[in-house]
């Protein structure tokens, strides 16, 4: 069973499209779309477990140049 999460990403001004393109190439990222509103990019990511998801966010996603802040929202099955 894998873990899925939505990541809300804030970027430097004018960098949303560039960041979304870069994130699209990261293994584990299912989709990355630039959006309007308080966040600039919304990412759907999947990993085998919550620990791997954390490693993906910290070592791969947050390492993309232009990102200033992320908020990770793991999906739960209620």
ABEGO torsion letter per residue (X at the ends): XBBBBBBBBBBBBGAAAAAAAAAAABBGBABBBBBBEABABBBBBBBABAAAAAAAAAAAAAABBGBABBBBBBBBBX
